[in-house]
């Protein structure tokens, strides 16, 4: 399909995703229309389909991009030696990565219910890959006698939920610096796993 004369896909595409992400995070996926997104971008609603197949495809793209970026960033993060160092690295990484992306985080967790079955399966698989990274650290720590855990899967989900929750309350102009938040959360996580 040809683009409108004068349009620039390298500009309009990213602007479209940014506007949709902000609107979905503020109003919810179901409440946002393609016309609203188009108005934010400054194009006609029909022009959006030059960049995306439909609204569902846009939601899926936002979630998939976020999770792939998360996995890629974690894959190159230094882990240190042993499960305790790896858990600290994971804790600090998760907070740093997510604090810079509150809208993407909100959508990735709160809009799962709006994904069609096939899209949900893809996103769920990406989420499980990330969860497995933490669960493997916890299992290794339990096997080494470094962590005391009754259920590594449940501990994984609890730690991720706690760490992700920081995006709902943290403000850069608040009383705690990002570095201090990392320190406090690391202390809480360490205690939570019995280290």
N, C-alpha and C positions, 0 to 999 in steps of 0.2 A: 504494500500500500504506500503510495507516495505521500510525503509530508507536504504541508502547506508551504507555499512559496514564502521564503524569508524565515522559515522556522529553523531552529538549530537544535538537533537532537541531543548534542552534548551539553546544551544549556537547559532545554525544556525538560528532558527526561529527569535529571537530578532535581530540578525545581518541582516537578510533579511529585516525585517520591517524598521530598522534604515537606511539601504542603500537605500531602495525604497523611504522612506520619504525624504531623502536628495536629491536624484535624481529628484523626482517629484517636489520638491520645487525649485530646480535650473533650470531644463529644461522644466518642464511641463509634465503632465501625458502622453499626446499623443506622445511626443517626446522620451520617455524612452522605451527601449525594455527590454524584459525579459532577453536577453543576457547581456545587460549592468548591470542589477541588479545582475545577476549571477556572472559576472566578479568582481563586487565590493565585493561580499560575498566570492568569491574564490571557487565556485562550478560550475558544468556544468549546463547549462540552464535547462535541463530536471530534474535535482535534485530539482529545486525550487518547482516543483509540488508535492513533498513529504510534503511540508509545507503550500502551498496555492493552491486553485483550479485554479486560473488564475489571470491575471493582474487586472481585474475588482474587483475580490474578495480581492485582496491586497489593492487597493484604498479604497474600502468600509471598510475593517478592520481598516485601518489607521484613517479614519474619525470617524467611530463608537467608536473606542477606545479613541480617543481624546475627543469626546463629552461626553462619559460616565465618563471619568476621571474628566472632568470639572464639570459635574452635581454632582458627588460624593463629590468632594472637596468643592463645594458651599454648599452642604447639611449639612456639619459639621462646616461651617464658622460661628463664632459669629456675630450676627446681631445688637446687641444693642437694645435699647427701642425706638419704634416709627419709622415712615417712614423716617425721616431725617437720623437717625443713620443707618437704614437698607440701605438707598441709599449710604451713605458714605462707609459702609462695602462692598456693591456690587462693587462700583467704585474701591476701593483699591484692593479688591480680583481679579477683572477682570484684572487689570493691572499686578499685581504680577503673577497671573497664566499664562497669555499669554506671558509676557516677557521671561519666561523660555522656551517657546515652539514656536519660530517664524516659523519654518518649518511646524509644525503641524497646526498652525493657517493659514498660507498661503494656504495649501492644503485644509483645511476645508472650506475656503471661495472661493478660485479661481478654484477649480476642481469640484465643484458641477455639472457643465455642462457636465462632463464626466461620471457621474453616470447613470447606467441603471435605468429605471423607478422604479422598486421595491426597489432598493438600495436607490434611491433618496428619496422615501417616508419615509423610516426608518430614514435617516439622517435628513430630514426636520422635522420629528416629534421630534427628539432629540433637534434640534435647537429651535423649538417652545417651548419645555419645559423650556429651559434656558431663552428664551425671556420672557416667562410668569412670571418667577421669578421676573424679573425687572418690568414688566408691573404691576404686583400686588402691588409692592412697590409704584410705581407712582400713581396708582389708590387710594391706601390707603392715600397717602399724599395729593392728590387732594381732597378726601372726607373729610379729616381732616382740610383742609384749609391751609396746610403747603406748598403745591406746586400749582403753577398757570400754568395749561396746557390746550392747546386748544384740543389736541388729544393725549391720553396716548399711543396708539399704535405707532403713528409716533414718539413720543418722545422716546419711547423704542428703536426703530430701530436706531434713530439718536444717542442716547447715546452709544449704543453698537458699532455702526460703528466708532464713535469717539474714544472710549476706545480701540477698537481693532487696530485702526490705529497706535497706539504707537509702535507696533512691526515692522513697516516699517521704522521708522527713529531712534529709540532709540539704542544707543551703550553704553555698560558699561564703555568704556573709554572716553565717551563724557563729555560735560560740566555739565550735570545734573545727580545727583544720582537718583537711583530708588525711594528713599523716597521723593525727591523733585518733581519728575514727578508725584507721587501719590498726593502730596499736590496741585500742580498746576491743575491737572486734576479734583481733587475733587472740587476746587474752580470754575472751568469752568462748571462742571456738576451742581453744586448747583445753579449757576446763570441761567443756561439753563432751569432749571425747576421752576424758579421763587421763590426759597427758600431764 
